Structure formats: structure tokens, C-alpha cells
Amino acid sequence: MDPLTHALSGALLVRAATRRSRQTIPPAHQQLSPALPLRLKIATGFVAAAFPDIDFALRLIDTIVYLNWHQGPTHSLILLPLWAWLLAQCLAQLFRPYAWRLFFIPACLGLAIHIAGDLITSYGLMLFAPLSTERYSFPLVFVIDPWFSLIIIAGLVASWLYPHQRATAVAALTGLSIYVFFLSTLHHQAIAVAQYYVKAHALHSAIVSVLPQPLSPFHWKLIVRHNGNYHVARVHLRKTAPLSGHESAADLWPWRKIAAAYRPVTKNAWTDYHQFGDDPHRRDVIRDAWNAPAFESFRAFSAFPVLERVEENDRRLCYWFYDLRFEFPPLPPSFRYGICRQEGETGWRMQRQRGLFYID
């Protein structure tokens, strides 16, 4: 989920959870802290829901370090109380005389909805770090979903127009839940399409994965893994006809070019990808390079790795890989890494190829 949507969702949840804003200043002889105003509760939810993505700072160390630890400890349910306590302490210092305990619950709510939002994307997060680095994901929504964001924004706008009515925020959260349920039905439909393909082609012991895609909730990527190979289809679950003949892909705007790649279920074309390339004579050599210790960090990151190309010249030999999760035609894949060997060297080194986006 994009950072702004995360932050706004935290503000919305805190508003929905707050019955009424009361601010009572106690007499001077009492040691009680004044009640936290509604605006500060909402601000706390906003900040807390943005906080877990502070792990973006790992990019300053190295991109592959970031890729392996993004949505890691800062997205952990086990560590959530710790992060909420730290945020509450910082906010209490910033907004005196309010006690840190008043910020703690709004911070917990903001962190929790951030974790929930990332859990339904395809990246995967370490829910039980530091006890476990295993990633969990229920891929229902693409990382940028305009409908998801608009529901949240509409709820916040309505809450601003009717500040004494938390029902508007509750209604927006209810609408968001209904939208997620709708996405889950599309997820099941996409799985059914992939399972039909598996059955029709007798792909025994195949593993089916479906991933939400950009621009529409009806766009899905179907990945069937079988014997080290991938069968991939990009489908539009509601489209009944492909791009019309008078519209060539070259004439389309960039977003329409992406949308054109998602075909009707009845007319989709499955594409085969070989993890180690199409040349059967080189697969063993490429597999050995893939298993080199220098490539361990990329192997840990990639869920659906596939060979992009072989680069071979007088100076070096490189096998370049990417992850099918981050490939969206007609754009070049993101996070491309190569295992390379210079002329005269016997050891392998990992290298990164910069991509189209700043995160690459």
C-alpha cells in the first residue's frame, strides 16, 4: 500500500474509534493529564500508520537489503506494542502536557491498520518478527488502488464536514471492508481460472498463485509453477473482448498499453517462462550460477524468479534475473539482478541493473 493511503487509513480508523472529543483541564493541584483532543488522536493515527514504512531508510544501506527487510520488524504484530510505546513517548514530548498513555491506543490503531493494509498486498510481511522471518500475504489488492484510497478519503472528508458524527468514518470503514470482500471474490475467481488450466493440461503437483495487478480490481496475473517452469496469464475477469482491431498498442497512452495486456478469461494467452532460460543446453550452467553464494540475497527476496537474459562478451558473463511479481508489460521489470563473472575470474558477483522507477 502506498504511504499516503496508509497514513489516511490510520486517521480514519482513529476517528471511527473515537466516540467524542473531550478536553478537560484539571485543577492545578491535581496531577491528572488533560484528555487528548480529537485532532491529536487523529494526527497520532496518521503518523503511526505511516511509521512502519520508515524501513525505507534501509535503501541507504543497499537496495537488496531493503528488499529483503522491507515489511519486516516494523510490520510485526509482536513488536507493535513497542513501536506504539516509542511513538507515544515521542508525541508526548512534542505535545505537552499530554501523557504518553493518551497517545498509545491511537498509535496502536494506526500501526494495526498499516499491517492489515500490507497483509492484503502481494509483497508479504514478517508478522512474527523477530521470532520468525517467514512472510505472510493474502494478495487481494494492488499496492496502489485508487478505489481503496478514494473510500478512505471520502470517509475523512465526510468526517471533516460533520465533525461531531463518527458514523461517517464508521460507514467508510464498512465500505472499505465490503470492497476488500469484493476483492476476495475476484481472488477466488482468478484461482478458479488457474486451476481450470492446471486440470486441462494435467499439470500434476502444480502450485497456483494469483496476484492483483494495476489499474483495475479485475486485472489479475495467474502464475502456475510446475517442474521449475511458470505458466503465466494476465486476465481481465470482466472483459469480454480484447483490444479492438483499429486500436494498435503503439497508439495507446501508457496506462492503456498496460491495460491492453490483460485479456478476457476466454481468450487469454498463457505464456511459458523457464526459470533458467529457454536453452536446455545452458540451464545446468545457469542453475549453478543461480546457486552461487554471492546470489543468496536475491534468492531470498525472489518468489517467482525467472531468467531475463544472458549477457556475454569479451569482458564478462552475466545471467540477469527478475521476479514475476514486479513485471508489468510493456514496462521493463523492476529489481533486476545479475550474477556476473569478469574475464579471468572464477568467482561470481551480484550486480544490480537500475530500472524505470526510483525504487529500482
LINBEL-V733076 format. One record per residue. N is the residue number from 0. RES is the residue in one small letter. SS is DSSP state (H for helix, E for strand, C for the rest). OMEGA is omega in whole degrees, -180 to 180 (NA if undefined). Layout:
n;res;ss;omega
N;RES;SS;OMEGA
N;RES;SS;OMEGA
This chain:
n;res;ss;omega
0;m;C;-179
1;d;C;-173
2;p;H;-178
3;l;H;178
4;t;H;176
5;h;H;-176
6;a;H;180
7;l;H;179
8;s;H;177
9;g;H;177
10;a;H;-179
11;l;H;-179
12;l;H;179
13;v;H;178
14;r;H;180
15;a;H;-178
16;a;H;-177
17;t;C;-177
18;r;C;-177
19;r;C;178
20;s;C;177
21;r;C;176
22;q;C;-178
23;t;C;179
24;i;C;-178
25;p;C;175
26;p;C;-174
27;a;C;-176
28;h;C;179
29;q;C;-179
30;q;C;-178
31;l;C;177
32;s;C;177
33;p;C;179
34;a;C;-178
35;l;C;180
36;p;C;-179
37;l;H;-176
38;r;H;179
39;l;H;175
40;k;H;179
41;i;H;178
42;a;H;178
43;t;H;177
44;g;H;179
45;f;H;-178
46;v;H;-178
47;a;H;-180
48;a;H;175
49;a;H;-171
50;f;H;-174
51;p;H;179
52;d;H;173
53;i;H;177
54;d;H;173
55;f;H;179
56;a;H;178
57;l;H;177
58;r;H;178
59;l;H;177
60;i;C;-179
61;d;C;-178
62;t;H;-177
63;i;H;174
64;v;H;177
65;y;H;-177
66;l;H;-178
67;n;H;-176
68;w;H;174
69;h;C;-174
70;q;C;179
71;g;C;-176
72;p;H;180
73;t;H;179
74;h;H;-175
75;s;C;174
76;l;C;-179
77;i;C;-178
78;l;C;-178
79;l;H;179
80;p;H;179
81;l;H;180
82;w;H;179
83;a;H;179
84;w;H;179
85;l;H;178
86;l;H;180
87;a;H;178
88;q;H;-180
89;c;H;-179
90;l;H;178
91;a;H;177
92;q;H;-178
93;l;H;-177
94;f;C;176
95;r;C;14
96;p;C;-176
97;y;C;-179
98;a;C;-178
99;w;H;-179
100;r;H;-180
101;l;H;179
102;f;H;-169
103;f;H;-177
104;i;H;175
105;p;H;178
106;a;H;177
107;c;H;180
108;l;H;179
109;g;H;178
110;l;H;-177
111;a;H;-178
112;i;H;173
113;h;H;180
114;i;H;179
115;a;H;180
116;g;H;179
117;d;H;-180
118;l;H;-178
119;i;C;170
120;t;C;-170
121;s;C;-175
122;y;C;-178
123;g;C;-180
124;l;E;-177
125;m;C;-175
126;l;C;-172
127;f;C;173
128;a;C;5
129;p;C;-179
130;l;C;-178
131;s;C;176
132;t;C;178
133;e;C;-178
134;r;C;179
135;y;E;-179
136;s;C;171
137;f;C;-168
138;p;C;180
139;l;C;-172
140;v;C;176
141;f;C;-173
142;v;C;173
143;i;C;-178
144;d;C;-177
145;p;H;-179
146;w;H;178
147;f;H;-179
148;s;H;-178
149;l;H;178
150;i;H;179
151;i;H;-180
152;i;H;179
153;a;H;178
154;g;H;179
155;l;H;178
156;v;H;179
157;a;H;178
158;s;H;178
159;w;H;180
160;l;H;-180
161;y;C;-171
162;p;C;-178
163;h;C;-178
164;q;C;177
165;r;C;-179
166;a;H;-180
167;t;H;178
168;a;H;177
169;v;H;179
170;a;H;179
171;a;H;178
172;l;H;176
173;t;H;177
174;g;H;178
175;l;H;178
176;s;H;178
177;i;H;179
178;y;H;178
179;v;H;176
180;f;H;176
181;f;H;178
182;l;H;179
183;s;H;176
184;t;H;176
185;l;H;177
186;h;H;179
187;h;H;177
188;q;H;179
189;a;H;177
190;i;H;180
191;a;H;178
192;v;H;-180
193;a;H;179
194;q;H;175
195;y;H;178
196;y;H;179
197;v;H;-179
198;k;H;-178
199;a;H;-177
200;h;C;176
201;a;C;180
202;l;C;-176
203;h;C;180
204;s;C;177
205;a;C;178
206;i;E;-177
207;v;E;174
208;s;E;176
209;v;E;-174
210;l;E;175
211;p;E;-174
212;q;C;-175
213;p;C;169
214;l;C;-179
215;s;C;175
216;p;C;180
217;f;C;178
218;h;E;179
219;w;E;171
220;k;E;179
221;l;E;-179
222;i;E;176
223;v;E;180
224;r;E;-177
225;h;E;178
226;n;C;177
227;g;C;178
228;n;E;180
229;y;E;169
230;h;E;-170
231;v;E;174
232;a;E;174
233;r;E;-171
234;v;E;169
235;h;E;-171
236;l;C;180
237;r;C;-179
238;k;C;-180
239;t;C;-179
240;a;C;178
241;p;C;179
242;l;C;-177
243;s;C;-172
244;g;C;-177
245;h;C;178
246;e;C;177
247;s;C;-178
248;a;H;-179
249;a;H;-178
250;d;H;-173
251;l;C;171
252;w;C;-175
253;p;H;-178
254;w;H;177
255;r;H;175
256;k;H;177
257;i;H;-178
258;a;H;-178
259;a;H;-180
260;a;C;-177
261;y;C;-170
262;r;E;176
263;p;E;-178
264;v;H;-177
265;t;H;-176
266;k;H;-178
267;n;C;179
268;a;C;178
269;w;C;179
270;t;E;179
271;d;E;175
272;y;E;175
273;h;E;-175
274;q;C;-178
275;f;C;172
276;g;C;-176
277;d;C;-178
278;d;C;-177
279;p;C;-178
280;h;C;-178
281;r;C;-173
282;r;H;-179
283;d;H;179
284;v;H;179
285;i;H;178
286;r;H;178
287;d;H;177
288;a;H;178
289;w;H;-178
290;n;C;179
291;a;C;179
292;p;H;-178
293;a;H;-177
294;f;H;-174
295;e;H;-177
296;s;H;177
297;f;H;177
298;r;H;180
299;a;H;-177
300;f;H;-168
301;s;C;177
302;a;C;180
303;f;C;-176
304;p;E;179
305;v;E;179
306;l;E;177
307;e;E;-178
308;r;E;172
309;v;E;176
310;e;E;-176
311;e;E;176
312;n;C;-176
313;d;C;-174
314;r;C;-178
315;r;E;176
316;l;E;-179
317;c;E;170
318;y;E;-175
319;w;E;-178
320;f;E;170
321;y;E;-179
322;d;E;-178
323;l;H;177
324;r;H;-172
325;f;H;178
326;e;C;-178
327;f;C;-179
328;p;C;1
329;p;C;-178
330;l;C;174
331;p;C;180
332;p;C;173
333;s;C;174
334;f;C;178
335;r;E;180
336;y;E;179
337;g;E;171
338;i;E;-166
339;c;E;176
340;r;E;180
341;q;E;178
342;e;C;179
343;g;C;179
344;e;C;177
345;t;C;-179
346;g;C;-179
347;w;C;174
348;r;E;177
349;m;E;177
350;q;E;-179
351;r;E;174
352;q;E;-180
353;r;C;-176
354;g;C;-175
355;l;C;-174
356;f;C;-176
357;y;C;-178
358;i;C;179
359;d;C;NA
